[in-house]
């Protein structure tokens, strides 16, 4: 009953190495089905569930070799929690 999370942030192309304790990786270019949530992070499971159900119903075929990932479109210290926008990307085959 364990879960592993990887948290990343974008760096510019001039960055040659990661700071101590960090690892540099690249998300491959993919076509993705997206599910977007506007509102508090505590409801993020709704965006995940909606996309997973769409995949199960045949709306898209998920590429299980590339894990889904979230993009936080704004920041909680800059907007009210009801205005937070999070996009969940499910890479497709």
Backbone as ProteinMPNN parsed JSONL, in Angstrom:
{"seq_chain_A": "XXXXXXXXXXXXXXXXXXXXXXXXXXXXXXXXXXXXXXXXXXXXXXXXXXXXXXXXXXXXXXXXXXXXXXXXXXXXXXXXXXXXXXXXXXXXX", "coords_chain_A": {"N_chain_A": [[0.823, -1.182, 0.0], [1.681, 1.412, -1.033], [2.568, 4.549, -2.451], [4.152, 6.405, -4.952], [5.278, 9.626, -5.614], [6.295, 12.0, -8.006], [7.645, 15.12, -8.202], [7.921, 17.902, -10.239], [9.547, 20.636, -11.945], [9.695, 23.181, -14.399], [12.614, 23.94, -16.25], [14.898, 26.168, -17.893], [16.435, 25.803, -21.179], [19.14, 26.243, -20.879], [19.989, 25.133, -18.562], [22.214, 22.903, -17.288], [22.641, 20.924, -15.41], [21.1, 19.308, -12.603], [20.252, 20.709, -9.389], [21.972, 19.741, -6.327], [20.733, 16.724, -5.0], [18.535, 16.627, -6.638], [16.97, 15.301, -9.615], [17.296, 15.34, -13.107], [14.9, 15.055, -15.605], [12.997, 14.378, -18.583], [9.776, 14.955, -19.835], [8.368, 12.968, -22.254], [7.426, 13.947, -25.598], [4.046, 13.866, -26.108], [0.734, 12.866, -27.148], [-2.142, 13.73, -25.49], [-4.984, 12.903, -23.479], [-6.914, 15.193, -21.754], [-7.998, 16.263, -18.553], [-9.591, 18.704, -16.739], [-9.579, 20.528, -13.732], [-11.228, 23.036, -11.982], [-10.884, 24.629, -9.077], [-10.589, 23.746, -5.532], [-7.691, 21.822, -4.525], [-8.354, 19.545, -3.063], [-10.408, 18.351, -4.399], [-9.325, 17.153, -6.572], [-9.287, 14.472, -7.2], [-11.652, 14.066, -8.57], [-11.183, 14.974, -11.197], [-9.27, 13.12, -12.012], [-10.763, 10.714, -11.758], [-12.814, 11.167, -13.634], [-11.383, 11.174, -16.083], [-10.254, 8.597, -16.039], [-12.557, 7.026, -16.13], [-13.508, 7.785, -18.655], [-11.514, 6.646, -20.233], [-11.906, 3.929, -19.671], [-14.395, 3.633, -20.837], [-13.789, 3.732, -23.474], [-13.223, 6.146, -24.759], [-10.662, 7.057, -25.149], [-7.425, 5.535, -25.613], [-5.243, 4.702, -23.21], [-1.749, 5.264, -22.87], [0.173, 3.253, -21.194], [2.852, 3.211, -20.757], [3.807, 5.697, -20.324], [3.471, 7.654, -17.591], [0.513, 9.276, -16.235], [0.257, 12.844, -15.729], [0.18, 15.88, -13.795], [-0.533, 19.347, -14.283], [-0.132, 22.385, -12.813], [-1.865, 25.174, -13.246], [-2.017, 27.696, -12.13], [-1.199, 29.465, -9.068], [-1.575, 28.675, -5.591], [-1.073, 30.701, -3.705], [-1.57, 32.958, -5.081], [-4.111, 33.096, -6.146], [-7.592, 32.68, -5.216], [-8.683, 29.631, -3.651], [-10.859, 28.518, -4.993], [-10.451, 29.288, -7.554], [-8.284, 27.947, -8.501], [-6.598, 26.146, -11.047], [-6.122, 23.02, -12.398], [-4.635, 20.756, -14.565], [-4.954, 17.501, -15.68], [-3.049, 15.214, -17.394], [-3.364, 12.506, -19.551], [-1.386, 10.421, -21.182], [-1.794, 9.189, -24.509], [-2.154, 6.278, -26.626]], "CA_chain_A": [[0.0, 0.0, 0.0], [2.549, 2.581, -1.156], [2.405, 5.382, -3.637], [5.312, 7.25, -5.184], [5.003, 10.844, -6.359], [7.437, 12.746, -8.505], [7.291, 16.52, -8.377], [8.879, 18.508, -11.147], [9.366, 22.025, -12.336], [10.323, 23.467, -15.678], [13.845, 24.72, -16.269], [15.192, 26.592, -19.27], [17.363, 24.935, -21.913], [20.532, 26.492, -20.52], [20.312, 24.386, -17.351], [22.981, 21.725, -17.676], [22.56, 19.875, -14.4], [20.146, 19.552, -11.526], [20.871, 20.998, -8.083], [22.221, 18.563, -5.491], [19.542, 16.084, -4.471], [17.499, 16.607, -7.661], [17.232, 14.512, -10.814], [16.703, 15.951, -14.302], [14.248, 14.153, -16.552], [12.175, 15.06, -19.566], [8.526, 14.287, -20.2], [8.409, 12.825, -23.708], [6.34, 14.586, -26.327], [2.931, 12.926, -26.187], [-0.628, 13.333, -27.334], [-2.76, 13.358, -24.224], [-6.355, 13.243, -23.103], [-6.79, 16.022, -20.566], [-9.138, 16.506, -17.674], [-9.212, 19.913, -16.018], [-10.337, 20.87, -12.535], [-11.165, 24.391, -11.456], [-11.311, 24.576, -7.689], [-9.615, 23.285, -4.535], [-6.947, 20.585, -4.779], [-8.976, 18.392, -2.397], [-11.348, 17.744, -5.346], [-8.565, 16.719, -7.736], [-9.683, 13.097, -7.518], [-12.75, 14.104, -9.542], [-10.596, 15.079, -12.536], [-8.668, 11.811, -12.296], [-11.833, 9.726, -11.94], [-13.503, 11.433, -14.899], [-10.533, 10.723, -17.186], [-10.139, 7.134, -15.975], [-13.834, 6.467, -16.611], [-13.544, 7.99, -20.112], [-10.632, 5.634, -20.813], [-12.585, 2.626, -19.552], [-15.524, 3.622, -21.761], [-13.28, 3.702, -24.838], [-13.056, 7.479, -25.348], [-9.265, 7.11, -25.563], [-6.624, 4.409, -25.143], [-4.137, 5.235, -22.421], [-0.414, 4.701, -23.03], [0.599, 2.946, -19.827], [4.306, 3.335, -20.65], [4.083, 7.062, -19.888], [2.503, 7.905, -16.52], [-0.223, 10.541, -16.263], [0.896, 13.906, -14.952], [-0.64, 17.06, -13.514], [0.068, 20.666, -14.468], [-0.811, 23.388, -11.996], [-1.908, 26.318, -14.151], [-1.808, 28.914, -11.352], [-0.592, 29.173, -7.775], [-2.516, 28.904, -4.489], [-0.827, 31.943, -2.966], [-1.883, 34.096, -5.957], [-5.549, 33.115, -6.436], [-8.45, 31.992, -4.267], [-8.669, 28.193, -3.938], [-11.924, 28.195, -5.949], [-9.981, 29.673, -8.883], [-7.143, 27.112, -8.884], [-6.831, 25.336, -12.236], [-5.189, 21.909, -12.503], [-4.911, 19.924, -15.73], [-4.385, 16.159, -15.597], [-2.777, 14.722, -18.744], [-3.249, 11.061, -19.687], [-0.817, 10.117, -22.492], [-2.582, 8.238, -25.284], [-1.436, 5.466, -27.635]], "C_chain_A": [[0.876, 1.258, 0.0], [2.272, 3.298, -2.462], [3.637, 6.259, -3.756], [4.897, 8.44, -6.04], [6.317, 11.441, -6.828], [6.952, 14.165, -8.748], [8.359, 17.154, -9.256], [8.588, 19.971, -11.371], [10.168, 22.251, -13.605], [11.587, 24.289, -15.481], [14.126, 25.118, -17.711], [16.262, 25.688, -19.882], [18.82, 25.134, -21.528], [20.948, 25.728, -19.257], [20.992, 23.077, -17.735], [22.89, 20.595, -16.665], [21.576, 20.293, -13.314], [20.892, 19.923, -10.248], [21.076, 19.705, -7.299], [20.914, 18.031, -4.924], [18.39, 16.016, -5.461], [17.929, 15.73, -8.831], [16.576, 15.228, -11.987], [16.137, 14.866, -15.207], [13.425, 14.996, -17.506], [10.9, 14.258, -19.793], [8.546, 14.176, -21.716], [7.234, 13.562, -24.361], [5.245, 13.548, -26.535], [1.659, 13.65, -26.622], [-1.372, 12.851, -26.105], [-4.239, 13.733, -24.181], [-6.219, 14.063, -21.83], [-8.11, 16.165, -19.838], [-8.737, 17.685, -16.798], [-10.161, 20.166, -14.852], [-10.133, 22.346, -12.228], [-11.721, 24.33, -10.05], [-10.234, 23.997, -6.796], [-8.961, 21.95, -4.897], [-7.617, 19.367, -4.151], [-9.993, 17.695, -3.301], [-10.653, 17.197, -6.591], [-8.894, 15.287, -8.146], [-10.816, 13.041, -8.528], [-12.22, 14.175, -10.974], [-9.96, 13.757, -12.949], [-9.748, 10.771, -12.589], [-12.544, 9.915, -13.271], [-12.685, 10.916, -16.077], [-10.406, 9.202, -17.202], [-11.417, 6.482, -16.488], [-13.968, 6.649, -18.122], [-12.668, 6.96, -20.815], [-11.3, 4.262, -20.786], [-13.751, 2.505, -20.518], [-15.089, 3.715, -23.22], [-13.117, 5.059, -25.498], [-11.615, 7.699, -25.82], [-8.552, 5.9, -24.991], [-5.368, 4.966, -24.487], [-2.837, 4.507, -22.716], [0.158, 4.473, -21.642], [2.115, 2.998, -19.651], [4.712, 4.729, -20.168], [3.05, 7.407, -18.818], [1.752, 9.226, -16.707], [0.511, 11.577, -15.414], [-0.039, 15.103, -14.841], [0.167, 18.319, -13.81], [-0.782, 21.655, -13.682], [-0.727, 24.718, -12.741], [-1.748, 27.662, -13.436], [-1.36, 28.506, -9.947], [-1.522, 29.538, -6.622], [-2.27, 30.18, -3.695], [-1.141, 33.187, -3.809], [-3.375, 34.207, -6.284], [-6.305, 32.407, -5.321], [-8.501, 30.506, -4.63], [-9.768, 27.789, -4.92], [-11.547, 28.553, -7.38], [-8.759, 28.875, -9.33], [-7.52, 26.263, -10.097], [-5.728, 24.287, -12.319], [-5.593, 21.067, -13.699], [-4.195, 18.592, -15.537], [-4.269, 15.631, -17.02], [-2.609, 13.208, -18.704], [-2.687, 10.774, -21.071], [-1.605, 9.01, -23.195], [-1.681, 7.457, -26.235], [-1.69, 6.04, -28.995]], "O_chain_A": [[0.814, 2.066, 0.927], [1.804, 2.71, -3.437], [4.113, 6.8, -2.758], [4.242, 8.276, -7.069], [7.324, 11.388, -6.123], [5.949, 14.375, -9.431], [9.555, 16.96, -9.037], [7.518, 20.473, -11.027], [11.183, 21.598, -13.848], [11.631, 25.207, -14.662], [13.644, 24.474, -18.643], [16.907, 24.909, -19.181], [19.656, 24.279, -21.821], [22.132, 25.684, -18.922], [20.407, 22.245, -18.428], [23.046, 19.429, -17.026], [21.27, 21.473, -13.141], [22.03, 19.501, -10.045], [20.429, 18.695, -7.575], [20.087, 18.795, -4.427], [17.363, 15.408, -5.16], [19.116, 15.454, -9.009], [15.434, 15.675, -11.883], [16.812, 13.888, -15.528], [13.186, 16.18, -17.264], [10.939, 13.035, -19.926], [8.723, 15.182, -22.402], [6.189, 13.765, -23.742], [5.497, 12.473, -27.078], [1.53, 14.866, -26.483], [-1.249, 11.689, -25.719], [-4.673, 14.729, -24.76], [-5.489, 13.673, -20.919], [-9.184, 16.185, -20.44], [-7.67, 17.672, -16.185], [-11.379, 20.034, -14.976], [-9.006, 22.841, -12.217], [-12.895, 24.017, -9.852], [-9.104, 23.778, -7.233], [-9.588, 21.073, -5.49], [-7.462, 18.257, -4.661], [-10.404, 16.571, -3.012], [-11.316, 16.82, -7.557], [-8.787, 14.937, -9.321], [-10.931, 12.065, -9.269], [-12.75, 13.51, -11.864], [-10.094, 13.325, -14.094], [-9.648, 10.031, -13.567], [-12.844, 8.941, -13.961], [-13.235, 10.284, -16.978], [-10.448, 8.589, -18.269], [-11.356, 5.486, -17.207], [-14.487, 5.765, -18.804], [-13.035, 6.454, -21.876], [-11.258, 3.525, -21.771], [-14.07, 1.406, -20.973], [-15.935, 3.771, -24.112], [-12.89, 5.117, -26.707], [-11.377, 8.438, -26.776], [-9.004, 5.305, -24.012], [-4.544, 5.614, -25.132], [-2.814, 3.279, -22.802], [0.585, 5.423, -20.985], [2.616, 2.848, -18.536], [5.819, 4.921, -19.667], [1.857, 7.447, -19.117], [2.292, 10.178, -17.27], [1.277, 11.24, -14.511], [-0.921, 15.309, -15.674], [1.382, 18.358, -13.617], [-1.995, 21.742, -13.87], [0.345, 25.313, -12.852], [-1.384, 28.657, -14.063], [-1.165, 27.32, -9.679], [-2.181, 30.578, -6.657], [-3.197, 30.689, -3.066], [-1.003, 34.317, -3.339], [-3.852, 35.279, -6.656], [-5.724, 31.626, -4.569], [-8.374, 30.16, -5.805], [-9.609, 26.79, -5.622], [-12.243, 28.167, -8.319], [-8.247, 29.101, -10.427], [-8.625, 25.725, -10.166], [-4.544, 24.621, -12.31], [-6.76, 20.703, -13.839], [-2.994, 18.55, -15.268], [-5.249, 15.6, -17.764], [-1.813, 12.685, -17.924], [-3.422, 10.867, -22.054], [-2.026, 8.033, -22.576], [-0.596, 7.909, -26.601], [-1.186, 5.517, -29.989]]}, "name": "protein", "num_of_chains": 1, "seq": "XXXXXXXXXXXXXXXXXXXXXXXXXXXXXXXXXXXXXXXXXXXXXXXXXXXXXXXXXXXXXXXXXXXXXXXXXXXXXXXXXXXXXXXXXXXXX"}
